[in-house]
Amino acid sequence: MLLNFLFLAKLLPECSGADCTFCDFIQLGQNVINFLTQNIAFPLAVAFIIYGGIMMMVNSGNPGKLKESLGIIWSAVIGIAIMLSAWVILNTFFHLMTGELNWPWYSIQC
């Protein structure tokens, strides 16, 4: 229960109630996307690349399994490329919505 509360506290912007603005809402969206990117997508992709590598080592004599393991690795790499592209597009969209283009470019400053 406490872990869930700490997880939510990291995602929520630093405002309360009526003093929340549109920029705070955009910050919440960016926090959620950053959390999904850093804590779910990358570890999952690394796990699939490791799994594909282990399959490749264990089944190196079987051409069908070798092709399957290469497919798993390529799918993970392509998934990371798609995820990073979506992250850049959404982050640019958030910056255009708030009208702020600050440095660093991947961070919204409210």
N, C-alpha and C positions, 0 to 999 in steps of 0.2 A: 504494500500500500504506500509506504513512504517512498519507495523507488519510483512508483508511478507519479507521485507528486513532484519529486525532484526532476523527473523527465519533463513534465509539463512546465515547470518553473523555468527551465532553460529555453523553452520554445517561445514563451509568452513575452511580448515587448514590455518595456518598463513604463507602463501607464496603468491607471486604474479608473474604471468606470467612465464618467463623463469627460475626463480629460484626454481620452484616447482620440487620435486623429486618423485620417486616411493613411498617413505615412506609417503609423503604428500598425495598421492592418497589413500594409505591404511588407513591413518588417516581419510580421508573423508568418506570412507566406514564404518569405526568404528563409526564415529560420527552419520552417518545416522542410523545405526543399534541401537546404544544407544538411539537415539531420538525415534525411533519406539518402542523400548522396554519400555522406561520409560514413554513416553507421550501418547502412544496409547494402547499398549497391556495390561499393568497393569490396567489403569483406565477402559478399556473395560471389562476386566475379573471381576473386582470388581463390576461393574454395573450389569453384568449377575449373579453374585453370589447373590447380593442384590435382583435382580428381581426374581431369583429362590426362595430365602427365603421368599419374600413377597407372591409369588404364593403358597408356602407351607403353610404359615399361613392363607391365605384367603380361600384356597380350601382344608383344612385339612380333611374334611369329604368325599371327593371324591378320591377313591384310584387311579383312572386313572390320575387325575391332580397331585396327590402326586408323582406318578412315573414320570410324565413329569417334575415336578419341580426339583426332584432329578437328572434327566437326564441333566437339564440345569446347575445345580451346578457342577456335575461331568464333564460335557463338558468344563466348564470354568477352572476347576482345571487341567484337562488333557491338555488343550490348553496352560496354563501357564507352565506346565512341559515340553511340546514340545518346547515352545518358549525359555525357559531357556537352554534346551539342545542344541538347534540350536545356541543360543548366545555363549555358551561355545565352540562349534565346530568351528564356524566362527572366534571367537577371537583367538583360537589356530592356525587356518589357517593363520590369519593375522600376528601373531607372527612368524610363520615359514617362511612366505614370506619375512618378513623384517629381519629375522635372529637375532632378539632381544628378549631375555627372561628376562625382567626387573621386578622389584617389584614396584608397584603392578602389578600382572599378567594380569589384565584386561585392562591395559592402555599401549598404544604404545607411546614410546618416540622417536621422530625423532631428 
